[in-house]
Amino acid sequence: MPRTGVSVRNRTVLAAMTNKQSEEDGTLSDDEINWLLMRAEGGFGIVTTAASHIHTSGKSWEGEMGVWGDHQIPRLKELAEGIRLRGATSLVQIFHGGLRAPRSLTGEKPVSASTNLEKGVEEECRELSDSEIRELAVSFGEAAERCERAGFDGVEVHGAHGYLICQFLGTRTNRREDRWGGGLEGRSLFLREVLREIRSRTSEGFLVCVRISPEHDVGVTMADSLDLAGMMSDWGMDLLHISCWDAFTGAQGDPDDPRTITRRFREALGNDVPIISTGAVWDGEDAQFVLDEGADLVGVARVAIAHSNWASEVGAEGYSPERPPFTPEHLIEQGLSQTFVDYMRRWKGFVTDGRL
Ligand SMILES: Cc1cc2nc3c(=O)[nH]c(=O)nc-3n(C[C@H](O)[C@H](O)[C@H](O)COP(=O)(O)O)c2cc1C
């Protein structure tokens, strides 16, 4: 990576995957460490943890990993050391759920950029005050510092998928009239502050990746995301991760533009910023396509659940890993616990006895 000098052993990335295996207090469990170490052993260049909350008010699911307290450091160290020993680069994905962090888990009314009531949430959230926004940016910085102390190579700031940072970026969920809202500059100020706090608390060699959704129904558009990506390289971002869901299509908001999302980011950014692109990659040909579109690294999630050695095997001519649905026995063999298999039963068509 240009600024940090970190070099990654190959172009494969295990994308962040929530797996519900952490303890009640956010501490990593044996099962969660085991699942990630198997992927490091399986050859991934970068191994990213599940989304991990940086403050107790940001927890979105049961069994969610946390990086908000020093009690979490010993197990984080075990994971970081294990990933390093196996030759991979390690990132912790740090996030806050915002309006998607329910009171039933946090004991607090959910918070966001503005008052919002979204589909599927328990209650309307409240708008954060100016000082609370500053404090949360500091919590992101402190969490990153904790990850560095535990021995991770970097963090991935989760600005995608409709969680707090994305809620600030979206015109629909951020209707603020103060400095944290308005045009793209205002809506991205929270993310800018988060990056500033991380940079001020971590060393020069610590990798800072940012994951965004190029388009999202909270009011994030492709045009804004392309501009944002350019701005972020001036704010201390080392690596951009675009979460495409389907890396083979163009932007939904611009049906007349035939270019893939990856190609549009590459063309807008030039060659200065390394890009990870993720979404619907399964075999070697898919991965090569995404690289040819201009990504420096290819992220995968679902295929790596079923094939822990994907990264080692994907370079082989004609590699074509088996597709879902998978039996629970196969998934357990691949290092998933019963809890994780149960979670995967909710993903359409993934487990033979799960949701169809
Ligand atoms: C079980 C599961 C959990 C996920 N959890 C996260 C997460 O914690 N953070 C995140 O940014 N994306 C998460 N995602 C999205 C993936 O990182 C990835 O972007 C998406 O699955 C598309 O890639 P794929 O087609 O290779 O699965 C999750 C996906 C799956 C399947």
The ligand as a Tripos MOL2 file, in Angstrom:
@<TRIPOS>MOLECULE
LIG
   31    33     1     0     0
SMALL
NO_CHARGES

@<TRIPOS>ATOM
      1 C1        -23.0120  -14.0150    6.4120 C.3       1 LIG1
      2 C2        -22.6360  -12.6580    5.8960 C.ar      1 LIG1
      3 C3        -22.3380  -11.6490    6.8110 C.ar      1 LIG1
      4 C4        -21.9600  -10.3810    6.3460 C.ar      1 LIG1
      5 N1        -21.5750   -9.4250    7.2550 N.ar      1 LIG1
      6 C5        -21.0260   -8.2660    6.8260 C.ar      1 LIG1
      7 C6        -20.4310   -7.3610    7.7320 C.ar      1 LIG1
      8 O1        -20.3480   -7.5900    8.9550 O.2       1 LIG1
      9 N2        -19.9190   -6.2110    7.2300 N.ar      1 LIG1
     10 C7        -19.9630   -5.9160    5.8960 C.ar      1 LIG1
     11 O2        -19.4790   -4.8560    5.4920 O.2       1 LIG1
     12 N3        -20.5190   -6.7710    5.0130 N.ar      1 LIG1
     13 C8        -21.0120   -7.9400    5.4390 C.ar      1 LIG1
     14 N4        -21.5060   -8.8490    4.5230 N.ar      1 LIG1
     15 C9        -21.4150   -8.5480    3.0790 C.3       1 LIG1
     16 C10       -20.1490   -9.1770    2.4730 C.3       1 LIG1
     17 O3        -18.9660   -8.6080    3.0150 O.3       1 LIG1
     18 C11       -20.1180   -9.0500    0.9310 C.3       1 LIG1
     19 O4        -19.9710   -7.7050    0.5710 O.3       1 LIG1
     20 C12       -21.3710   -9.6160    0.2560 C.3       1 LIG1
     21 O5        -21.7360  -10.8610    0.8270 O.3       1 LIG1
     22 C13       -21.1580   -9.8220   -1.2400 C.3       1 LIG1
     23 O6        -20.0520  -10.6700   -1.4760 O.3       1 LIG1
     24 P1        -20.2420  -12.2100   -1.8960 P.3       1 LIG1
     25 O7        -21.0750  -12.2010   -3.1410 O.co2     1 LIG1
     26 O8        -18.8270  -12.6830   -2.1590 O.co2     1 LIG1
     27 O9        -20.8970  -12.9230   -0.7650 O.co2     1 LIG1
     28 C14       -21.9190  -10.1160    4.9590 C.ar      1 LIG1
     29 C15       -22.2390  -11.1310    4.0580 C.ar      1 LIG1
     30 C16       -22.5780  -12.3960    4.5050 C.ar      1 LIG1
     31 C17       -22.8660  -13.4800    3.4970 C.3       1 LIG1
@<TRIPOS>BOND
     1     1     2 1
     2     2     3 ar
     3     2    30 ar
     4     3     4 ar
     5     4     5 ar
     6     4    28 ar
     7     5     6 ar
     8     6     7 ar
     9     6    13 1
    10     7     8 2
    11     7     9 ar
    12     9    10 ar
    13    10    11 2
    14    10    12 ar
    15    12    13 ar
    16    13    14 ar
    17    14    15 1
    18    14    28 ar
    19    15    16 1
    20    16    17 1
    21    16    18 1
    22    18    19 1
    23    18    20 1
    24    20    21 1
    25    20    22 1
    26    22    23 1
    27    23    24 1
    28    24    25 2
    29    24    26 1
    30    24    27 1
    31    28    29 ar
    32    29    30 ar
    33    30    31 1
@<TRIPOS>SUBSTRUCTURE
     1 LIG1         1 GROUP 0 **** ****
